[in-house]
Amino acid sequence: MRHPRTAVALTEHKKLLLITVDGRSTQAAGMSANELTRFLLTYFCPQSALNLDGGGSTTMWIASSEQRVGGVVNHPTDNKKFDHAGQRRVTSFIVIKSSENHE
């Protein structure tokens, strides 16, 4: 079944990919687990990948930077609108922080 999805992957060049797929709206159909796998293999050929919890839990939040204002960047579905305000309260999440030493 097609749903919003969340995945992480690591490329052979050690690039970390954080992926969210919107769904449950006329603007975004979501993906099945097989479609997400084919998407990752076709466009990124990762060394490894992990499909995380999806559905209404799928939310990507990015901190502000010089280029953009921070906040939710995908379209979570819990408010039944195609906007950035439908995120669900969750008890688990992944935080990625940049190190100051970029070696």
MOMOBEL-V402498 format. One record per backbone hydrogen bond with DSSP energy under -0.5 kcal/mol. CO is the residue of the C=O (numbers start at 0). NH is the residue of the N-H. If there is no record, write none. Layout:
CO_NH, CO_NH
This chain:
2_30, 3_54, 4_20, 5_51, 6_18, 7_49, 8_16, 9_46, 9_47, 10_13, 14_10, 16_8, 16_18, 18_6, 20_4, 21_29, 27_24, 30_2, 31_35, 32_36, 33_37, 34_38, 35_39, 36_40, 37_41, 38_42, 39_43, 39_44, 47_9, 49_7, 49_51, 51_5, 53_56, 54_57, 55_87, 56_58, 58_60, 59_72, 59_73, 61_70, 67_64, 70_61, 73_75, 76_79, 80_82, 85_77, 99_101, 100_102
